[in-house]
Amino acid sequence: MTWLTDARIDQARELLEATTVPIEQIGRLTGLGAPASLRAVFHRHVGTSPQEYRSLFRHKDEMADA
């Protein structure tokens, strides 16, 4: 079960980094479920919320483009 959760978190990270797909859809697409479930699992594994994670990567991408 740990492997499956890790794979789902990795997929969620990729979607957060590379797309603008809403959090609600990311939960469904990755199998992590409802937004509250996604947020809880993501925070437990990554140490930050999905929204904060996405903001970090958007900011890095914007700086790289400058």
Secondary structure as the mmCIF struct_conf table of DSSP 4:
data_model
#
loop_
_struct_conf.conf_type_id
_struct_conf.id
_struct_conf.beg_label_comp_id
_struct_conf.beg_label_asym_id
_struct_conf.beg_label_seq_id
_struct_conf.end_label_comp_id
_struct_conf.end_label_asym_id
_struct_conf.end_label_seq_id
HELX_RH_AL_P HELX_RH_AL_P1 THR A 2 ALA A 18
HELX_RH_AL_P HELX_RH_AL_P2 ILE A 23 THR A 30
TURN_TY1_P TURN_TY1_P1 GLY A 31 GLY A 31
BEND BEND1 ALA A 34 ALA A 34
HELX_RH_AL_P HELX_RH_AL_P3 PRO A 35 VAL A 46
BEND BEND2 GLY A 47 THR A 48
HELX_RH_AL_P HELX_RH_AL_P4 PRO A 50 ASP A 65
#
